[in-house]
Amino acid sequence: MISLKQLSYALAIEKTLHFKKAAEQCHISQSALSSGLSDLEEKLGVQILERDNKKVLVTDIGKEVLKRAHKIMLEVHELEHLSDRFKPPLSFPLSLGIIPTVAPFILPKLMSELKITHPKSNIAIIEEQTAQLLESLRGGTIDAAVIALPYPCEGLEVLEFWEEDFYWICLKDHKFAHQKHVSSKQVAESNLMLLSEGHCFKDHALDVCDLKHQFPQPDLRASHLNTLIQMVLGNMGNTLIPEIAKEQLTNINSNLRAVHLNEPGPHRRLAFVIRPNYTQKSSILELIEVCKRTLM
């Protein structure tokens, strides 16, 4: 029979596309890794990888094998942690991915609250864009992810916990600065600056303002909202930010104004995303309650 070790070797090679790095990741010798992979291919009767001295490629049939191997290893992981269902929430280590337009604005309050309410909690934080987080979640690398909706999450369980609107940020002397609300048409006239491609906040902002097909592709490649705020302060344009970022990004500078975007809301929804049948769901539900308290 094929073994779980052999499957783990194959998955490590798939991840690194490098035998030496995969062997180091599995804490075995390179020869043992190669032998394990060869045994797996022999037992399955297929070639999973093409390899030579320069590169490693996954074959077409290998992709199907590794896809099923991922599912098997996830099931084994959940089986090993089945008893976690009966343990108190947040009493065991947990890895949590959070998108960049949420992490800096929720983590300080969340972690501070957890120190008081759950002092023994052990949460590892990974900050990444939504696509990478969901890939890691499906692959079992992380336990849960905090993302912004709408976003396709097929095959995953979505637990919404917060709704918010967007605010348009400008200098205090801008002609729209003293309005209570700003329209999409006014935003379109304001030299709008947004995050670079890959950040779902950019897509959400363009969708809310109905600017998806008319927003120019600027030279700016900002990866963080704080960078956009500094650009506004430099009189290079204006930007949009989510409500949870407003206090941290704008209230400390008297030269900035935050004007509510006058479009039907909520403009985005925040959610925890987990795998179906995840054994530590009680911990995620507890984190949701803590997040709600800190965001109130």
Number of C-alpha atoms within 10 A of each C-alpha: 7 13 10 13 15 20 20 20 24 27 20 20 24 20 11 14 18 16 22 17 15 23 20 13 13 16 10 13 14 16 12 12 25 18 14 20 23 18 16 22 19 13 11 13 9 14 17 24 21 11 13 8 5 6 10 16 16 18 14 11 13 19 15 12 20 18 13 13 18 17 14 14 18 18 15 13 14 17 13 11 13 15 11 20 14 10 13 11 18 23 15 14 12 17 15 22 27 23 22 21 25 18 19 17 19 16 15 11 15 19 18 13 16 18 11 9 11 14 13 13 17 14 14 12 15 16 18 18 18 22 17 14 24 25 12 16 21 20 16 18 15 20 23 26 27 25 28 23 18 14 13 9 13 7 10 16 16 19 15 16 16 17 16 14 20 25 23 26 28 26 20 15 11 13 9 19 18 13 11 11 15 19 15 17 11 13 19 15 9 16 14 20 24 28 22 18 13 13 20 22 26 17 19 19 22 19 13 20 20 15 16 14 8 9 14 11 11 10 8 12 14 16 16 15 21 16 14 25 23 12 17 20 18 11 11 14 18 23 23 27 26 19 19 19 20 19 11 13 19 18 13 10 11 9 13 20 22 27 20 19 24 17 16 9 13 12 22 20 17 18 20 22 23 26 20 12 12 22 20 25 19 17 20 22 16 12 18 19 12 17 20 12 12 16 12 6
